[in-house]
Amino acid sequence: MLQKRTLLCKENLRDSAYLEDLLAEGERVGALTETDSARVQYDVLELLQKRLESLYGKRTSSVPDEIAEELMESVLYTVSLALRASPDPDAALRMLCDTPMELLYQKGLRYCRILLRDVRVLTKKLQAEETPAFNPFYRAAIGRDLAAFLRAYKPDSRAHEHSFFPIYAVTETKNTLSGVLFVRDYAKRLLAETRFCNLFDRTELSYVLSSPRARGENVFEAVLRQASVSVLALGTVSLRTTQEDARFVRETFDAREAEKQLRNAFVRFPFAFSTLERLSRELTAKSR
């Protein structure tokens, strides 16, 4: 039924609809027949029926269509979690064809609960290590938004939803992720940014983050900008800089050279590189 090696294109597999796209991609390259695909879809519907009976008893015909559709989305998301853990799309397709749907669901549900545990651990670390920032959105993300998600998330029936829409944005998010995967990615990024900020002296940190601009922007970016000026103007990683230092950077460097030096200075923090590229252009803009 399934050749050992196929031509599945990873770029055609959306994180938010992995199982459905895997079936479509399998048919596209000839790794699955229409009959194979139909069997998998039947297995999914059978799994949905079992989940409905587990949650609402035998009288599932009385369950509103909206609830059934939501549970279907949850089932697809959970099975997709198990499939996405495969080393590549070919392996995922083999797993889908060779593994009972109920077992795939249970594997995905277990992984979902592990991800939820990760979010809980990350939230506790964030609350313990929170940077003393003046940005109310940053404080709300740590003190309110993540905690609200942990209280509301239901992996058994609404695994695909995350009910998590923080106003505070980290500097780089994977917008293709959904459900608890999205929340874990957000919390991991927020913790990395927070720990970077906490490397600096608290007094200097407080001074930088109390500025009007810093009160409304990403905390990590505000700190990284100040530290970048210090690196380029003074050759040291510090938050003590002046307007003269910023002017020196603007008049001395072009964006490419500035980014090169900053990457060398912050080599221990590769997650900052995408932000450094943007900051380098900002700090060296001659029209300022």
Contacts in CASP RR format, 6 or more apart in sequence:
PFRMAT RR
TARGET T0000
AUTHOR 0000-0000-0000
METHOD contacts of the structure
MODEL  1
MLQKRTLLCKENLRDSAYLEDLLAEGERVGALTETDSARVQYDVLELLQK
RLESLYGKRTSSVPDEIAEELMESVLYTVSLALRASPDPDAALRMLCDTP
MELLYQKGLRYCRILLRDVRVLTKKLQAEETPAFNPFYRAAIGRDLAAFL
RAYKPDSRAHEHSFFPIYAVTETKNTLSGVLFVRDYAKRLLAETRFCNLF
DRTELSYVLSSPRARGENVFEAVLRQASVSVLALGTVSLRTTQEDARFVR
ETFDAREAEKQLRNAFVRFPFAFSTLERLSRELTAKSR
1 32 0 8 1.000
1 33 0 8 1.000
1 36 0 8 1.000
1 97 0 8 1.000
2 31 0 8 1.000
2 32 0 8 1.000
2 36 0 8 1.000
2 93 0 8 1.000
2 94 0 8 1.000
2 97 0 8 1.000
3 31 0 8 1.000
4 90 0 8 1.000
5 90 0 8 1.000
6 26 0 8 1.000
6 29 0 8 1.000
6 30 0 8 1.000
6 31 0 8 1.000
6 89 0 8 1.000
6 90 0 8 1.000
6 93 0 8 1.000
7 29 0 8 1.000
8 22 0 8 1.000
8 25 0 8 1.000
8 26 0 8 1.000
8 29 0 8 1.000
8 31 0 8 1.000
8 88 0 8 1.000
8 89 0 8 1.000
8 90 0 8 1.000
8 93 0 8 1.000
9 25 0 8 1.000
9 89 0 8 1.000
10 88 0 8 1.000
10 89 0 8 1.000
12 21 0 8 1.000
12 24 0 8 1.000
12 25 0 8 1.000
12 28 0 8 1.000
13 21 0 8 1.000
13 22 0 8 1.000
13 25 0 8 1.000
13 89 0 8 1.000
14 21 0 8 1.000
14 176 0 8 1.000
15 80 0 8 1.000
15 84 0 8 1.000
15 174 0 8 1.000
15 176 0 8 1.000
15 177 0 8 1.000
15 178 0 8 1.000
15 181 0 8 1.000
16 176 0 8 1.000
16 177 0 8 1.000
16 178 0 8 1.000
17 76 0 8 1.000
17 80 0 8 1.000
18 80 0 8 1.000
18 83 0 8 1.000
18 84 0 8 1.000
18 92 0 8 1.000
19 44 0 8 1.000
19 76 0 8 1.000
19 79 0 8 1.000
19 80 0 8 1.000
19 83 0 8 1.000
19 96 0 8 1.000
20 76 0 8 1.000
22 83 0 8 1.000
22 89 0 8 1.000
22 92 0 8 1.000
22 93 0 8 1.000
22 96 0 8 1.000
23 32 0 8 1.000
23 37 0 8 1.000
23 40 0 8 1.000
23 41 0 8 1.000
23 96 0 8 1.000
25 89 0 8 1.000
25 93 0 8 1.000
26 32 0 8 1.000
26 37 0 8 1.000
26 93 0 8 1.000
27 33 0 8 1.000
27 34 0 8 1.000
27 37 0 8 1.000
31 93 0 8 1.000
32 93 0 8 1.000
32 97 0 8 1.000
36 97 0 8 1.000
40 96 0 8 1.000
40 97 0 8 1.000
40 101 0 8 1.000
43 100 0 8 1.000
43 101 0 8 1.000
44 72 0 8 1.000
44 75 0 8 1.000
44 76 0 8 1.000
44 79 0 8 1.000
44 101 0 8 1.000
46 101 0 8 1.000
47 75 0 8 1.000
47 79 0 8 1.000
47 101 0 8 1.000
47 102 0 8 1.000
47 105 0 8 1.000
48 68 0 8 1.000
48 71 0 8 1.000
48 72 0 8 1.000
48 75 0 8 1.000
49 60 0 8 1.000
50 102 0 8 1.000
51 71 0 8 1.000
51 75 0 8 1.000
51 105 0 8 1.000
52 60 0 8 1.000
52 63 0 8 1.000
52 68 0 8 1.000
52 71 0 8 1.000
53 60 0 8 1.000
55 71 0 8 1.000
55 156 0 8 1.000
55 157 0 8 1.000
56 62 0 8 1.000
56 63 0 8 1.000
60 68 0 8 1.000
70 157 0 8 1.000
70 158 0 8 1.000
71 157 0 8 1.000
73 160 0 8 1.000
74 156 0 8 1.000
74 157 0 8 1.000
74 158 0 8 1.000
74 159 0 8 1.000
74 160 0 8 1.000
74 161 0 8 1.000
75 105 0 8 1.000
76 160 0 8 1.000
77 159 0 8 1.000
77 160 0 8 1.000
77 178 0 8 1.000
77 179 0 8 1.000
78 105 0 8 1.000
78 108 0 8 1.000
78 109 0 8 1.000
78 112 0 8 1.000
78 155 0 8 1.000
78 159 0 8 1.000
79 101 0 8 1.000
79 104 0 8 1.000
79 105 0 8 1.000
79 108 0 8 1.000
81 107 0 8 1.000
81 108 0 8 1.000
81 111 0 8 1.000
81 112 0 8 1.000
81 115 0 8 1.000
81 159 0 8 1.000
81 181 0 8 1.000
82 95 0 8 1.000
82 104 0 8 1.000
82 105 0 8 1.000
82 107 0 8 1.000
82 108 0 8 1.000
82 111 0 8 1.000
83 92 0 8 1.000
83 95 0 8 1.000
83 96 0 8 1.000
83 104 0 8 1.000
84 92 0 8 1.000
85 107 0 8 1.000
85 108 0 8 1.000
85 111 0 8 1.000
86 92 0 8 1.000
86 95 0 8 1.000
95 104 0 8 1.000
96 104 0 8 1.000
109 155 0 8 1.000
109 156 0 8 1.000
109 159 0 8 1.000
112 155 0 8 1.000
112 159 0 8 1.000
112 180 0 8 1.000
113 155 0 8 1.000
115 180 0 8 1.000
115 181 0 8 1.000
115 184 0 8 1.000
116 150 0 8 1.000
116 153 0 8 1.000
116 155 0 8 1.000
116 180 0 8 1.000
118 184 0 8 1.000
118 187 0 8 1.000
119 146 0 8 1.000
119 149 0 8 1.000
119 150 0 8 1.000
119 180 0 8 1.000
119 183 0 8 1.000
119 184 0 8 1.000
119 187 0 8 1.000
120 150 0 8 1.000
122 146 0 8 1.000
122 184 0 8 1.000
122 187 0 8 1.000
122 188 0 8 1.000
122 190 0 8 1.000
122 191 0 8 1.000
123 142 0 8 1.000
123 146 0 8 1.000
123 147 0 8 1.000
123 150 0 8 1.000
123 187 0 8 1.000
125 191 0 8 1.000
126 142 0 8 1.000
126 146 0 8 1.000
126 187 0 8 1.000
126 190 0 8 1.000
126 191 0 8 1.000
126 194 0 8 1.000
127 142 0 8 1.000
127 143 0 8 1.000
129 191 0 8 1.000
129 194 0 8 1.000
129 195 0 8 1.000
129 198 0 8 1.000
130 139 0 8 1.000
130 142 0 8 1.000
130 143 0 8 1.000
130 194 0 8 1.000
131 138 0 8 1.000
131 194 0 8 1.000
131 197 0 8 1.000
131 198 0 8 1.000
131 205 0 8 1.000
131 209 0 8 1.000
131 219 0 8 1.000
132 202 0 8 1.000
132 205 0 8 1.000
132 206 0 8 1.000
132 209 0 8 1.000
133 139 0 8 1.000
133 197 0 8 1.000
133 209 0 8 1.000
133 214 0 8 1.000
133 219 0 8 1.000
134 209 0 8 1.000
134 210 0 8 1.000
134 214 0 8 1.000
134 215 0 8 1.000
135 168 0 8 1.000
135 209 0 8 1.000
135 214 0 8 1.000
135 215 0 8 1.000
135 216 0 8 1.000
135 217 0 8 1.000
135 219 0 8 1.000
136 215 0 8 1.000
137 166 0 8 1.000
137 167 0 8 1.000
137 168 0 8 1.000
137 216 0 8 1.000
138 168 0 8 1.000
138 219 0 8 1.000
140 166 0 8 1.000
140 167 0 8 1.000
140 168 0 8 1.000
141 166 0 8 1.000
141 167 0 8 1.000
141 168 0 8 1.000
141 190 0 8 1.000
142 190 0 8 1.000
145 164 0 8 1.000
145 166 0 8 1.000
145 168 0 8 1.000
146 164 0 8 1.000
146 166 0 8 1.000
146 183 0 8 1.000
146 187 0 8 1.000
148 163 0 8 1.000
148 164 0 8 1.000
149 162 0 8 1.000
149 163 0 8 1.000
149 164 0 8 1.000
149 183 0 8 1.000
152 163 0 8 1.000
153 161 0 8 1.000
153 162 0 8 1.000
153 163 0 8 1.000
153 180 0 8 1.000
153 183 0 8 1.000
155 180 0 8 1.000
159 179 0 8 1.000
159 180 0 8 1.000
160 178 0 8 1.000
160 179 0 8 1.000
161 179 0 8 1.000
162 178 0 8 1.000
162 179 0 8 1.000
162 180 0 8 1.000
162 182 0 8 1.000
162 183 0 8 1.000
164 182 0 8 1.000
164 183 0 8 1.000
164 186 0 8 1.000
166 186 0 8 1.000
168 218 0 8 1.000
169 218 0 8 1.000
170 186 0 8 1.000
170 189 0 8 1.000
170 190 0 8 1.000
170 193 0 8 1.000
170 218 0 8 1.000
170 220 0 8 1.000
171 189 0 8 1.000
171 193 0 8 1.000
171 218 0 8 1.000
171 220 0 8 1.000
171 221 0 8 1.000
171 272 0 8 1.000
171 274 0 8 1.000
171 275 0 8 1.000
172 189 0 8 1.000
172 271 0 8 1.000
172 274 0 8 1.000
172 275 0 8 1.000
173 182 0 8 1.000
173 185 0 8 1.000
173 186 0 8 1.000
173 189 0 8 1.000
174 182 0 8 1.000
174 185 0 8 1.000
177 185 0 8 1.000
189 271 0 8 1.000
192 269 0 8 1.000
192 271 0 8 1.000
193 218 0 8 1.000
193 219 0 8 1.000
193 220 0 8 1.000
193 271 0 8 1.000
194 219 0 8 1.000
194 220 0 8 1.000
196 220 0 8 1.000
196 223 0 8 1.000
196 224 0 8 1.000
196 269 0 8 1.000
196 272 0 8 1.000
197 205 0 8 1.000
197 219 0 8 1.000
197 220 0 8 1.000
197 223 0 8 1.000
198 205 0 8 1.000
200 223 0 8 1.000
200 227 0 8 1.000
200 238 0 8 1.000
200 239 0 8 1.000
201 239 0 8 1.000
204 238 0 8 1.000
204 239 0 8 1.000
204 240 0 8 1.000
205 223 0 8 1.000
205 239 0 8 1.000
207 239 0 8 1.000
208 214 0 8 1.000
208 222 0 8 1.000
208 223 0 8 1.000
208 226 0 8 1.000
208 239 0 8 1.000
209 215 0 8 1.000
209 219 0 8 1.000
209 222 0 8 1.000
209 223 0 8 1.000
211 222 0 8 1.000
213 222 0 8 1.000
214 222 0 8 1.000
220 272 0 8 1.000
220 275 0 8 1.000
221 275 0 8 1.000
221 279 0 8 1.000
223 239 0 8 1.000
224 266 0 8 1.000
224 272 0 8 1.000
224 275 0 8 1.000
224 276 0 8 1.000
224 279 0 8 1.000
225 279 0 8 1.000
225 282 0 8 1.000
225 283 0 8 1.000
226 239 0 8 1.000
226 241 0 8 1.000
227 237 0 8 1.000
227 238 0 8 1.000
227 239 0 8 1.000
228 258 0 8 1.000
228 262 0 8 1.000
228 276 0 8 1.000
228 279 0 8 1.000
228 280 0 8 1.000
228 283 0 8 1.000
229 241 0 8 1.000
229 245 0 8 1.000
229 246 0 8 1.000
229 249 0 8 1.000
229 283 0 8 1.000
230 236 0 8 1.000
230 237 0 8 1.000
230 238 0 8 1.000
230 239 0 8 1.000
230 240 0 8 1.000
230 241 0 8 1.000
230 245 0 8 1.000
231 237 0 8 1.000
231 261 0 8 1.000
231 262 0 8 1.000
231 265 0 8 1.000
231 266 0 8 1.000
232 248 0 8 1.000
232 249 0 8 1.000
232 252 0 8 1.000
232 253 0 8 1.000
232 258 0 8 1.000
232 261 0 8 1.000
232 262 0 8 1.000
232 283 0 8 1.000
233 241 0 8 1.000
233 245 0 8 1.000
233 246 0 8 1.000
233 248 0 8 1.000
233 249 0 8 1.000
234 241 0 8 1.000
234 245 0 8 1.000
235 265 0 8 1.000
237 265 0 8 1.000
246 283 0 8 1.000
249 258 0 8 1.000
249 283 0 8 1.000
249 284 0 8 1.000
250 283 0 8 1.000
250 284 0 8 1.000
250 285 0 8 1.000
250 286 0 8 1.000
250 288 0 8 1.000
251 286 0 8 1.000
253 261 0 8 1.000
253 283 0 8 1.000
253 284 0 8 1.000
254 284 0 8 1.000
255 280 0 8 1.000
255 281 0 8 1.000
255 284 0 8 1.000
256 280 0 8 1.000
258 280 0 8 1.000
258 283 0 8 1.000
258 284 0 8 1.000
259 276 0 8 1.000
259 277 0 8 1.000
259 280 0 8 1.000
262 276 0 8 1.000
262 279 0 8 1.000
262 280 0 8 1.000
263 273 0 8 1.000
263 276 0 8 1.000
266 272 0 8 1.000
266 273 0 8 1.000
266 276 0 8 1.000
END
